[in-house]
C-alpha cells in the first residue's frame, strides 16, 4: 500500500513538472517528425544509391526502370509526407521557405513538401556520380581495400560520406530536422559526425572514420583524405551584446583540393585555409592557414601563441 502511494505521488509530481518546466516537452502540439520513419527513409535511399548492395538481391532479369519507378513512387510519398509533417511542426516558429518554390507553395506545407521532394529526387543521379568518386577514392587510397564491393559493404567512412551526400541537399533547401536526423543516424553507425551543412567535393575518403568531426560551415575541396579523429571545427564563437551566440558566417576551416589530414589532427577557425596538396601530420593543432604543398608534422601555434 505504501509503495502505491509513493508511486501515485511520484506520478503527480512528474505530471506537474510538464506544466512547470517548459521547453523540453511537446504536448497537444503538431506531431513530431518520426525518427524511425527517417531511418527507414535512409535505407530506401541507400537501396537506390547502391542497388543490390542494400535492399536485397536484384535478379539479372529485373527491369531496372520498373524497379526504380516503384521505389521512386514509394519514396516520393514517404519523403513528401515527412517534409510536410516537419514543415507544419516548425512553421509557427522558425521555418523559412526554400527558394524557387512554385507560386503559393511557400504558404502551403503540402505543396512546398511536394516541390522540395521533386527537386531532391532530381538530384539522385548526381549524388550517385559523387558517391562513385568516393568509392574510387577509398579503393585508391587504402592499400587494405581488396575491391569496391568491400568498400561499399564494410567501410564506415563511405557510409558516413554517402549519408552526407543524401542529407546535404535537404539541408540546403531549408528542410528542418530531417537532414540532421539523417546525419546523426550515420554518426551513430560510423562514428563520423558530419554536419549536413558542410560542403564536400568529389573523391572524399575518411579512413577508419571513428571520431571525425566536420562542422557546418566547413568547405572541403576535391580528392581530400581524412584519417580517424580529425576535427574540422570552430575556433571561437562571436557573441552579441546580450551574450547570445552569432550563428551565421564562416566558422569552420576551408580544406583545398588533394589535402591529406592524418589521425587526430585538429584544424579550427573560419579564416583557416589548408592549401592545395598540403599534408597535415597526426596530432597537429592548427589555428591559422597553411600554404599549398606544405607538410606539417609538429604542432602549429596560432597567432596568439596558444596551442
C-alpha positions as CSV (number, residue, x, y, z in Angstrom):
1,X,0.0,0.0,0.0
2,X,2.8,2.4,0.9
3,X,4.6,1.7,-2.4
4,X,1.4,2.5,-4.3
5,X,1.0,5.8,-2.6
6,X,4.6,6.7,-3.3
7,X,4.2,5.9,-7.0
8,X,1.0,8.0,-7.2
9,X,2.8,10.9,-5.5
10,X,5.7,10.5,-8.0
11,X,3.2,10.4,-10.9
12,X,1.6,13.6,-9.7
13,X,4.9,15.4,-9.3
14,X,6.2,14.3,-12.6
15,X,2.9,15.3,-14.4
16,X,3.0,18.7,-12.7
17,X,6.6,19.2,-13.9
18,X,5.3,19.1,-17.5
19,X,3.4,22.4,-16.8
20,X,6.1,24.0,-14.6
21,X,9.1,23.1,-16.7
22,X,8.7,24.1,-20.3
23,X,10.9,23.8,-23.3
24,X,11.6,20.1,-23.2
25,X,8.2,18.7,-23.8
26,X,5.6,18.8,-26.6
27,X,2.1,18.1,-25.5
28,X,-1.0,18.8,-27.6
29,X,1.1,20.2,-30.4
30,X,1.8,19.2,-34.0
31,X,3.2,15.7,-34.4
32,X,6.9,15.5,-34.3
33,X,9.0,14.2,-37.2
34,X,9.4,10.5,-36.8
35,X,13.0,9.4,-36.3
36,X,12.1,5.8,-37.0
37,X,10.5,6.8,-40.4
38,X,13.5,8.9,-41.3
39,X,15.8,5.9,-40.6
40,X,13.6,3.9,-42.9
41,X,13.9,6.6,-45.5
42,X,17.7,6.4,-45.3
43,X,17.5,2.7,-46.0
44,X,15.3,3.3,-49.1
45,X,17.7,5.9,-50.3
46,X,20.7,3.6,-49.9
47,X,18.8,1.0,-51.9
48,X,18.6,3.4,-54.8
49,X,22.2,4.6,-54.5
50,X,23.7,1.1,-54.1
51,X,21.1,-1.3,-55.7
52,X,22.0,-4.9,-55.0
53,X,24.2,-3.9,-52.0
54,X,21.3,-2.6,-49.9
55,X,17.7,-3.8,-50.0
56,X,18.4,-7.3,-51.1
57,X,19.5,-9.2,-54.2
58,X,18.4,-8.0,-57.7
59,X,17.9,-10.6,-60.4
60,X,19.8,-10.1,-63.7
61,X,16.3,-10.4,-65.3
62,X,14.9,-7.4,-63.4
63,X,13.8,-4.5,-65.5
64,X,15.7,-1.7,-63.7
65,X,13.3,1.0,-64.9
66,X,10.4,-0.8,-63.3
67,X,12.5,-1.5,-60.2
68,X,13.4,2.2,-59.8
69,X,9.9,3.5,-60.7
70,X,8.2,1.5,-58.0
71,X,10.7,2.6,-55.4
72,X,10.7,6.3,-56.5
73,X,6.9,6.3,-56.2
74,X,7.1,5.0,-52.6
75,X,10.0,7.3,-51.8
76,X,8.1,10.3,-53.1
77,X,5.1,9.6,-50.9
78,X,7.2,8.9,-47.8
79,X,9.6,11.8,-48.2
80,X,6.9,14.4,-49.0
81,X,4.9,13.3,-46.0
82,X,7.9,13.6,-43.7
83,X,8.8,17.0,-45.1
84,X,5.2,18.2,-44.8
85,X,5.0,17.0,-41.2
86,X,8.2,18.7,-40.4
87,X,7.2,22.0,-42.0
88,X,3.9,22.0,-40.1
89,X,5.8,21.3,-36.9
90,X,8.1,24.3,-37.2
91,X,6.2,26.7,-39.4
92,X,4.9,28.8,-36.5
93,X,8.4,29.0,-35.0
94,X,11.4,29.2,-37.3
95,X,10.8,27.7,-40.7
96,X,11.9,29.8,-43.7
97,X,10.6,28.7,-47.1
98,X,13.1,27.3,-49.6
99,X,13.9,29.4,-52.6
100,X,12.2,29.0,-56.0
101,X,9.1,27.2,-54.9
102,X,6.1,27.4,-57.2
103,X,3.7,30.3,-56.6
104,X,1.8,29.9,-53.4
105,X,3.7,26.8,-52.3
106,X,5.6,28.7,-49.5
107,X,2.3,29.1,-47.7
108,X,1.1,25.6,-48.2
109,X,3.2,22.9,-46.4
110,X,1.9,20.1,-48.6
111,X,2.7,21.9,-51.8
112,X,6.1,23.0,-50.5
113,X,6.9,19.5,-49.5
114,X,5.9,18.1,-52.9
115,X,8.0,20.7,-54.7
116,X,11.1,20.1,-52.4
117,X,10.7,16.3,-52.8
118,X,10.7,16.5,-56.6
119,X,13.7,18.8,-56.6
120,X,15.5,16.4,-54.2
121,X,14.8,13.3,-56.2
122,X,16.1,15.1,-59.3
123,X,19.5,15.2,-57.5
124,X,19.8,11.4,-57.0
125,X,21.6,10.7,-60.3
126,X,24.1,13.4,-59.5
127,X,24.5,12.1,-55.9
128,X,25.3,8.6,-57.3
129,X,28.0,10.2,-59.5
130,X,29.6,11.8,-56.5
131,X,29.4,8.6,-54.4
132,X,31.1,6.7,-57.2
133,X,34.1,9.1,-56.9
134,X,34.1,8.4,-53.2
135,X,34.3,4.7,-53.7
136,X,37.2,5.1,-56.2
137,X,39.0,7.4,-53.7
138,X,38.6,4.8,-51.0
139,X,39.9,2.0,-53.2
140,X,42.8,4.0,-54.5
141,X,43.7,5.4,-51.1
142,X,43.6,2.3,-48.9
143,X,46.1,-0.5,-49.6
144,X,44.0,-2.8,-47.4
145,X,41.0,-2.5,-49.8
146,X,40.6,-5.6,-51.9
147,X,37.7,-4.5,-54.1
148,X,35.0,-1.8,-54.4
149,X,32.5,-4.4,-53.1
150,X,34.3,-4.4,-49.8
151,X,34.3,-0.7,-49.5
152,X,30.6,-0.4,-50.2
153,X,29.7,-3.2,-47.8
154,X,32.2,-2.6,-45.0
155,X,33.7,0.9,-44.9
156,X,32.1,3.2,-42.3
157,X,33.8,6.2,-43.9
158,X,31.9,5.6,-47.2
159,X,28.6,5.2,-45.4
160,X,29.1,8.5,-43.5
161,X,30.0,10.3,-46.7
162,X,27.1,8.8,-48.6
163,X,24.6,9.9,-45.9
164,X,26.1,13.3,-46.0
165,X,25.6,13.4,-49.8
166,X,22.0,12.4,-49.3
167,X,21.3,14.8,-46.4
168,X,23.1,17.9,-47.6
169,X,20.6,18.8,-50.5
170,X,17.7,18.7,-48.0
171,X,19.6,21.0,-45.6
172,X,20.4,23.5,-48.4
173,X,16.7,23.5,-49.4
174,X,15.8,24.6,-45.9
175,X,14.2,21.4,-44.7
176,X,14.4,21.4,-40.9
177,X,15.4,18.4,-38.7
178,X,15.4,15.7,-41.4
179,X,19.0,16.2,-42.7
180,X,20.2,16.4,-39.1
181,X,18.5,13.2,-38.1
182,X,19.9,11.5,-41.2
183,X,23.4,12.7,-40.3
184,X,23.0,11.6,-36.6
185,X,21.9,8.2,-37.8
186,X,25.2,8.0,-39.8
187,X,27.1,9.4,-36.8
188,X,25.8,6.6,-34.5
189,X,26.5,3.9,-37.1
190,X,30.0,5.1,-38.2
191,X,31.5,7.4,-35.5
192,X,31.8,10.2,-38.0
193,X,29.9,13.4,-37.2
194,X,29.5,15.4,-40.5
195,X,27.1,18.3,-40.4
196,X,24.8,18.3,-43.4
197,X,25.7,22.0,-44.0
198,X,29.3,21.2,-44.8
199,X,30.4,21.5,-48.4
200,X,32.4,18.4,-49.6
201,X,33.9,18.0,-53.1
202,X,34.2,14.8,-55.1
203,X,36.6,11.9,-54.2
204,X,36.3,12.3,-50.5
205,X,37.7,9.5,-48.3
206,X,37.5,9.1,-44.5
207,X,39.8,6.2,-43.5
208,X,38.7,4.3,-40.3
209,X,36.1,7.0,-39.7
210,X,35.9,6.9,-35.9
211,X,35.9,10.3,-34.2
212,X,35.9,12.5,-37.3
213,X,34.0,15.8,-36.8
214,X,33.2,18.1,-39.7
215,X,31.5,21.4,-38.8
216,X,28.5,23.1,-40.5
217,X,30.4,25.7,-42.5
218,X,33.4,23.6,-43.4
219,X,34.4,23.7,-47.1
220,X,36.3,20.7,-48.4
221,X,37.7,20.5,-52.0
222,X,38.2,17.5,-54.3
223,X,40.2,14.4,-53.5
224,X,40.6,15.1,-49.8
225,X,41.5,12.3,-47.4
226,X,40.9,12.3,-43.6
227,X,42.0,9.8,-41.0
228,X,40.3,8.9,-37.8
229,X,39.9,11.5,-35.1
230,X,40.3,14.6,-37.3
231,X,38.3,17.7,-36.2
232,X,37.4,20.5,-38.6
233,X,35.9,22.8,-36.1
234,X,35.3,26.4,-34.9
235,X,38.0,28.4,-33.1
236,X,35.7,30.7,-31.2
237,X,32.1,31.9,-31.2
238,X,31.4,35.7,-31.6
239,X,28.7,37.0,-29.3
240,X,26.1,39.7,-29.5
241,X,26.0,42.5,-26.8
242,X,23.4,40.4,-24.9
243,X,25.8,37.4,-24.7
244,X,24.0,35.2,-27.3
245,X,26.0,33.4,-30.0
246,X,26.2,34.8,-33.5
247,X,25.3,31.7,-35.5
248,X,26.0,33.0,-39.1
249,X,29.2,33.3,-41.1
250,X,32.1,31.1,-41.8
251,X,33.1,29.4,-38.5
252,X,34.9,26.3,-39.8
253,X,38.0,25.9,-42.0
254,X,38.4,25.5,-45.7
255,X,40.3,22.5,-47.0
256,X,41.5,22.8,-50.6
257,X,41.9,20.1,-53.2
258,X,44.1,17.0,-52.6
259,X,44.8,17.6,-48.9
260,X,45.6,14.7,-46.6
261,X,45.0,15.1,-42.9
262,X,46.3,12.4,-40.6
263,X,44.8,11.0,-37.4
264,X,43.8,13.2,-34.5
265,X,44.7,16.5,-36.3
266,X,42.6,19.5,-35.2
267,X,42.0,22.4,-37.6
268,X,40.0,25.3,-36.3
269,X,38.6,28.6,-37.5
270,X,36.6,30.1,-40.3
271,X,39.6,32.0,-41.6
272,X,41.9,29.0,-41.6
273,X,42.7,27.6,-45.1
274,X,44.7,24.5,-45.7
275,X,46.2,25.0,-49.1
276,X,46.1,22.6,-52.1
277,X,48.1,19.4,-51.8
278,X,49.1,20.1,-48.2
279,X,49.8,17.2,-45.8
280,X,48.8,17.6,-42.1
281,X,50.5,15.2,-39.8
282,X,48.8,13.3,-37.0
283,X,48.1,15.3,-33.8
284,X,48.7,18.7,-35.3
285,X,46.7,21.6,-33.8
286,X,46.2,24.3,-36.4
287,X,44.5,27.7,-36.0
288,X,46.0,29.6,-38.9
289,X,46.3,29.0,-42.7
290,X,48.7,26.6,-44.2
291,X,50.2,27.2,-47.7
292,X,49.7,24.9,-50.6
293,X,52.1,21.9,-50.7
294,X,53.1,22.3,-47.1
295,X,53.9,19.2,-45.0
296,X,53.3,19.7,-41.2
297,X,54.4,17.1,-38.7
298,X,54.5,19.1,-35.5
299,X,52.1,21.3,-33.6
300,X,51.4,24.7,-35.2
301,X,50.8,27.7,-32.9
302,X,48.1,30.3,-33.5
303,X,48.8,34.0,-33.8
304,X,48.1,34.5,-30.1
305,X,50.8,32.0,-29.2
306,X,48.4,29.5,-27.7
307,X,48.5,25.9,-28.7
